[in-house]
Amino acid sequence: MGEFVKVASVKDIAPGSSRIVELKGEPIAIFNVKGSFYAIHNTCLHQGGPLGEGFVDDNGLTVECPWHGWTYKLQTGQTTFDPGKKVKIYKVKVQGSDVFLEI
């Protein structure tokens, strides 16, 4: 089991928004979907687009890369274009008003 590191406050990531953080040299996109937080690697597997700047679907299940439209499941990191490929996901813990990621 890894260590949890504080990366933001809940108020920094309003519902329906995202924030990009860097942790141990890795860019990570954190999404607040109706009060539930998800974290995935910020780099699209297709051509390196910034997933944290992407569009989350109405159900909050996927994010679409803003460059070329590849979509990823927020809970698993799998791309819907090639289920064999996925970006890394990170465990998120909200404690009080703080958001933590497991490293």
ABEGO torsion letter per residue (X at the ends): XBBBBBABBAAABBBGBBBBBBBGGBBBBBBBBGGBBBBBBABBAAAGBBAAABBBBAAGABBBBAAAGBBBBAAAGBBAABAABBBBBBBBBBBEABBBBBX
